[in-house]
Amino acid sequence: MVPPAARIPGHFEFCEVALRHRALWSLSYEHGTAAPYTAWYKVVPGVVLAASRLEVLDAALTDFTPPARVRPYLPEEQQARTEEQRLLADLAEAVAR
C-alpha cells in the first residue's frame, strides 16, 4: 500500500512564496528530505536552490543574483567578426524601417 502524499507544512505560506517568485522560479516541496523546499530558476537551467525552512528559501530567492551571461563583444576570428557586424547592420536597418 502506498502511503498518502504528505501535506506541505504551512501550505498557505508556501503558496504566498511561490506566487511572489513565480516569474523567475518554480517551487516544490518534497516530504522526508533534509531540504524539502526546492526552487528551480526558470531563466538558467541547472540553477537550483533548496532549504530546510520556507522562510530561508524565501530570503534566498529574494536576495538571489542571477549568474552573469558572458558574451564576447567581438568574436576572435575575422570571418566571425565580419559576419557579426553584418548581422548587426541588418538588424539596425530593419529596426530603422
PyMOL CGO cylinders between C-alpha atoms (Angstrom):
from pymol import cmd
from pymol.cgo import CYLINDER

trace = [
    CYLINDER, 0.00, 0.00, 0.00, 1.34, 3.43, -0.97, 0.3, 1, 1, 1, 1, 1, 1,
    CYLINDER, 1.34, 3.43, -0.97, 1.16, 5.98, 1.87, 0.3, 1, 1, 1, 1, 1, 1,
    CYLINDER, 1.16, 5.98, 1.87, -0.82, 9.16, 1.13, 0.3, 1, 1, 1, 1, 1, 1,
    CYLINDER, -0.82, 9.16, 1.13, 1.16, 12.13, -0.08, 0.3, 1, 1, 1, 1, 1, 1,
    CYLINDER, 1.16, 12.13, -0.08, 2.42, 14.32, 2.75, 0.3, 1, 1, 1, 1, 1, 1,
    CYLINDER, 2.42, 14.32, 2.75, 0.87, 17.74, 3.04, 0.3, 1, 1, 1, 1, 1, 1,
    CYLINDER, 0.87, 17.74, 3.04, 3.04, 20.82, 2.77, 0.3, 1, 1, 1, 1, 1, 1,
    CYLINDER, 3.04, 20.82, 2.77, 3.51, 22.34, 6.22, 0.3, 1, 1, 1, 1, 1, 1,
    CYLINDER, 3.51, 22.34, 6.22, 2.28, 25.94, 6.13, 0.3, 1, 1, 1, 1, 1, 1,
    CYLINDER, 2.28, 25.94, 6.13, 0.66, 25.38, 2.74, 0.3, 1, 1, 1, 1, 1, 1,
    CYLINDER, 0.66, 25.38, 2.74, -0.79, 28.90, 2.66, 0.3, 1, 1, 1, 1, 1, 1,
    CYLINDER, -0.79, 28.90, 2.66, 2.65, 30.47, 3.31, 0.3, 1, 1, 1, 1, 1, 1,
    CYLINDER, 2.65, 30.47, 3.31, 4.21, 28.16, 0.69, 0.3, 1, 1, 1, 1, 1, 1,
    CYLINDER, 4.21, 28.16, 0.69, 1.67, 29.38, -1.87, 0.3, 1, 1, 1, 1, 1, 1,
    CYLINDER, 1.67, 29.38, -1.87, 2.43, 33.01, -0.99, 0.3, 1, 1, 1, 1, 1, 1,
    CYLINDER, 2.43, 33.01, -0.99, 6.17, 32.46, -1.52, 0.3, 1, 1, 1, 1, 1, 1,
    CYLINDER, 6.17, 32.46, -1.52, 5.56, 30.55, -4.77, 0.3, 1, 1, 1, 1, 1, 1,
    CYLINDER, 5.56, 30.55, -4.77, 3.35, 33.36, -6.09, 0.3, 1, 1, 1, 1, 1, 1,
    CYLINDER, 3.35, 33.36, -6.09, 5.82, 36.06, -5.06, 0.3, 1, 1, 1, 1, 1, 1,
    CYLINDER, 5.82, 36.06, -5.06, 8.66, 34.41, -7.00, 0.3, 1, 1, 1, 1, 1, 1,
    CYLINDER, 8.66, 34.41, -7.00, 6.66, 32.79, -9.83, 0.3, 1, 1, 1, 1, 1, 1,
    CYLINDER, 6.66, 32.79, -9.83, 8.13, 34.98, -12.59, 0.3, 1, 1, 1, 1, 1, 1,
    CYLINDER, 8.13, 34.98, -12.59, 11.63, 33.52, -12.18, 0.3, 1, 1, 1, 1, 1, 1,
    CYLINDER, 11.63, 33.52, -12.18, 11.28, 30.39, -10.05, 0.3, 1, 1, 1, 1, 1, 1,
    CYLINDER, 11.28, 30.39, -10.05, 9.35, 27.11, -9.89, 0.3, 1, 1, 1, 1, 1, 1,
    CYLINDER, 9.35, 27.11, -9.89, 8.91, 25.88, -6.32, 0.3, 1, 1, 1, 1, 1, 1,
    CYLINDER, 8.91, 25.88, -6.32, 8.20, 22.43, -4.94, 0.3, 1, 1, 1, 1, 1, 1,
    CYLINDER, 8.20, 22.43, -4.94, 8.09, 20.55, -1.66, 0.3, 1, 1, 1, 1, 1, 1,
    CYLINDER, 8.09, 20.55, -1.66, 9.38, 17.01, -1.16, 0.3, 1, 1, 1, 1, 1, 1,
    CYLINDER, 9.38, 17.01, -1.16, 8.47, 15.42, 2.14, 0.3, 1, 1, 1, 1, 1, 1,
    CYLINDER, 8.47, 15.42, 2.14, 11.13, 13.49, 4.04, 0.3, 1, 1, 1, 1, 1, 1,
    CYLINDER, 11.13, 13.49, 4.04, 14.28, 15.20, 2.75, 0.3, 1, 1, 1, 1, 1, 1,
    CYLINDER, 14.28, 15.20, 2.75, 16.80, 17.37, 4.61, 0.3, 1, 1, 1, 1, 1, 1,
    CYLINDER, 16.80, 17.37, 4.61, 15.92, 20.35, 2.38, 0.3, 1, 1, 1, 1, 1, 1,
    CYLINDER, 15.92, 20.35, 2.38, 12.31, 19.77, 1.32, 0.3, 1, 1, 1, 1, 1, 1,
    CYLINDER, 12.31, 19.77, 1.32, 11.72, 23.25, -0.15, 0.3, 1, 1, 1, 1, 1, 1,
    CYLINDER, 11.72, 23.25, -0.15, 13.25, 23.50, -3.62, 0.3, 1, 1, 1, 1, 1, 1,
    CYLINDER, 13.25, 23.50, -3.62, 13.27, 26.24, -6.25, 0.3, 1, 1, 1, 1, 1, 1,
    CYLINDER, 13.27, 26.24, -6.25, 14.33, 25.90, -9.90, 0.3, 1, 1, 1, 1, 1, 1,
    CYLINDER, 14.33, 25.90, -9.90, 15.46, 29.03, -11.74, 0.3, 1, 1, 1, 1, 1, 1,
    CYLINDER, 15.46, 29.03, -11.74, 13.43, 29.35, -14.96, 0.3, 1, 1, 1, 1, 1, 1,
    CYLINDER, 13.43, 29.35, -14.96, 15.96, 31.53, -16.77, 0.3, 1, 1, 1, 1, 1, 1,
    CYLINDER, 15.96, 31.53, -16.77, 19.13, 29.41, -16.45, 0.3, 1, 1, 1, 1, 1, 1,
    CYLINDER, 19.13, 29.41, -16.45, 18.66, 25.63, -16.41, 0.3, 1, 1, 1, 1, 1, 1,
    CYLINDER, 18.66, 25.63, -16.41, 20.60, 23.91, -13.66, 0.3, 1, 1, 1, 1, 1, 1,
    CYLINDER, 20.60, 23.91, -13.66, 20.32, 26.68, -11.06, 0.3, 1, 1, 1, 1, 1, 1,
    CYLINDER, 20.32, 26.68, -11.06, 18.51, 25.12, -8.10, 0.3, 1, 1, 1, 1, 1, 1,
    CYLINDER, 18.51, 25.12, -8.10, 18.17, 26.34, -4.51, 0.3, 1, 1, 1, 1, 1, 1,
    CYLINDER, 18.17, 26.34, -4.51, 16.95, 24.17, -1.64, 0.3, 1, 1, 1, 1, 1, 1,
    CYLINDER, 16.95, 24.17, -1.64, 16.30, 24.89, 2.03, 0.3, 1, 1, 1, 1, 1, 1,
    CYLINDER, 16.30, 24.89, 2.03, 15.09, 23.16, 5.15, 0.3, 1, 1, 1, 1, 1, 1,
    CYLINDER, 15.09, 23.16, 5.15, 12.74, 26.02, 6.05, 0.3, 1, 1, 1, 1, 1, 1,
    CYLINDER, 12.74, 26.02, 6.05, 10.41, 28.03, 3.84, 0.3, 1, 1, 1, 1, 1, 1,
    CYLINDER, 10.41, 28.03, 3.84, 11.47, 31.42, 5.23, 0.3, 1, 1, 1, 1, 1, 1,
    CYLINDER, 11.47, 31.42, 5.23, 15.10, 30.62, 4.42, 0.3, 1, 1, 1, 1, 1, 1,
    CYLINDER, 15.10, 30.62, 4.42, 14.23, 29.74, 0.82, 0.3, 1, 1, 1, 1, 1, 1,
    CYLINDER, 14.23, 29.74, 0.82, 12.12, 32.91, 0.52, 0.3, 1, 1, 1, 1, 1, 1,
    CYLINDER, 12.12, 32.91, 0.52, 15.04, 35.05, 1.74, 0.3, 1, 1, 1, 1, 1, 1,
    CYLINDER, 15.04, 35.05, 1.74, 17.47, 33.29, -0.63, 0.3, 1, 1, 1, 1, 1, 1,
    CYLINDER, 17.47, 33.29, -0.63, 15.17, 33.83, -3.62, 0.3, 1, 1, 1, 1, 1, 1,
    CYLINDER, 15.17, 33.83, -3.62, 14.68, 37.47, -2.70, 0.3, 1, 1, 1, 1, 1, 1,
    CYLINDER, 14.68, 37.47, -2.70, 18.44, 38.08, -2.47, 0.3, 1, 1, 1, 1, 1, 1,
    CYLINDER, 18.44, 38.08, -2.47, 19.46, 35.86, -5.40, 0.3, 1, 1, 1, 1, 1, 1,
    CYLINDER, 19.46, 35.86, -5.40, 21.65, 37.49, -8.02, 0.3, 1, 1, 1, 1, 1, 1,
    CYLINDER, 21.65, 37.49, -8.02, 21.46, 35.60, -11.30, 0.3, 1, 1, 1, 1, 1, 1,
    CYLINDER, 21.46, 35.60, -11.30, 24.71, 34.46, -12.87, 0.3, 1, 1, 1, 1, 1, 1,
    CYLINDER, 24.71, 34.46, -12.87, 26.16, 36.86, -15.41, 0.3, 1, 1, 1, 1, 1, 1,
    CYLINDER, 26.16, 36.86, -15.41, 25.84, 35.93, -19.05, 0.3, 1, 1, 1, 1, 1, 1,
    CYLINDER, 25.84, 35.93, -19.05, 29.30, 36.22, -20.51, 0.3, 1, 1, 1, 1, 1, 1,
    CYLINDER, 29.30, 36.22, -20.51, 29.39, 37.18, -24.16, 0.3, 1, 1, 1, 1, 1, 1,
    CYLINDER, 29.39, 37.18, -24.16, 32.41, 38.49, -26.02, 0.3, 1, 1, 1, 1, 1, 1,
    CYLINDER, 32.41, 38.49, -26.02, 31.85, 41.81, -27.74, 0.3, 1, 1, 1, 1, 1, 1,
    CYLINDER, 31.85, 41.81, -27.74, 33.83, 40.77, -30.78, 0.3, 1, 1, 1, 1, 1, 1,
    CYLINDER, 33.83, 40.77, -30.78, 34.49, 37.23, -31.96, 0.3, 1, 1, 1, 1, 1, 1,
    CYLINDER, 34.49, 37.23, -31.96, 38.16, 36.30, -32.17, 0.3, 1, 1, 1, 1, 1, 1,
    CYLINDER, 38.16, 36.30, -32.17, 38.17, 35.16, -35.81, 0.3, 1, 1, 1, 1, 1, 1,
    CYLINDER, 38.17, 35.16, -35.81, 38.00, 37.81, -38.53, 0.3, 1, 1, 1, 1, 1, 1,
    CYLINDER, 38.00, 37.81, -38.53, 35.35, 35.95, -40.53, 0.3, 1, 1, 1, 1, 1, 1,
    CYLINDER, 35.35, 35.95, -40.53, 33.14, 35.67, -37.45, 0.3, 1, 1, 1, 1, 1, 1,
    CYLINDER, 33.14, 35.67, -37.45, 33.65, 39.39, -36.72, 0.3, 1, 1, 1, 1, 1, 1,
    CYLINDER, 33.65, 39.39, -36.72, 32.61, 40.31, -40.24, 0.3, 1, 1, 1, 1, 1, 1,
    CYLINDER, 32.61, 40.31, -40.24, 29.52, 38.10, -40.01, 0.3, 1, 1, 1, 1, 1, 1,
    CYLINDER, 29.52, 38.10, -40.01, 28.60, 39.61, -36.60, 0.3, 1, 1, 1, 1, 1, 1,
    CYLINDER, 28.60, 39.61, -36.60, 28.95, 43.15, -37.96, 0.3, 1, 1, 1, 1, 1, 1,
    CYLINDER, 28.95, 43.15, -37.96, 26.82, 42.28, -40.99, 0.3, 1, 1, 1, 1, 1, 1,
    CYLINDER, 26.82, 42.28, -40.99, 24.09, 40.79, -38.79, 0.3, 1, 1, 1, 1, 1, 1,
    CYLINDER, 24.09, 40.79, -38.79, 24.11, 43.86, -36.53, 0.3, 1, 1, 1, 1, 1, 1,
    CYLINDER, 24.11, 43.86, -36.53, 23.92, 46.18, -39.55, 0.3, 1, 1, 1, 1, 1, 1,
    CYLINDER, 23.92, 46.18, -39.55, 20.97, 44.19, -40.94, 0.3, 1, 1, 1, 1, 1, 1,
    CYLINDER, 20.97, 44.19, -40.94, 19.22, 44.36, -37.57, 0.3, 1, 1, 1, 1, 1, 1,
    CYLINDER, 19.22, 44.36, -37.57, 19.79, 48.11, -37.27, 0.3, 1, 1, 1, 1, 1, 1,
    CYLINDER, 19.79, 48.11, -37.27, 18.44, 48.61, -40.80, 0.3, 1, 1, 1, 1, 1, 1,
    CYLINDER, 18.44, 48.61, -40.80, 15.34, 46.52, -40.06, 0.3, 1, 1, 1, 1, 1, 1,
    CYLINDER, 15.34, 46.52, -40.06, 14.64, 48.49, -36.89, 0.3, 1, 1, 1, 1, 1, 1,
    CYLINDER, 14.64, 48.49, -36.89, 15.06, 51.81, -38.73, 0.3, 1, 1, 1, 1, 1, 1,
    CYLINDER, 15.06, 51.81, -38.73, 12.34, 50.93, -41.25, 0.3, 1, 1, 1, 1, 1, 1,
]
cmd.load_cgo(trace, "trace")
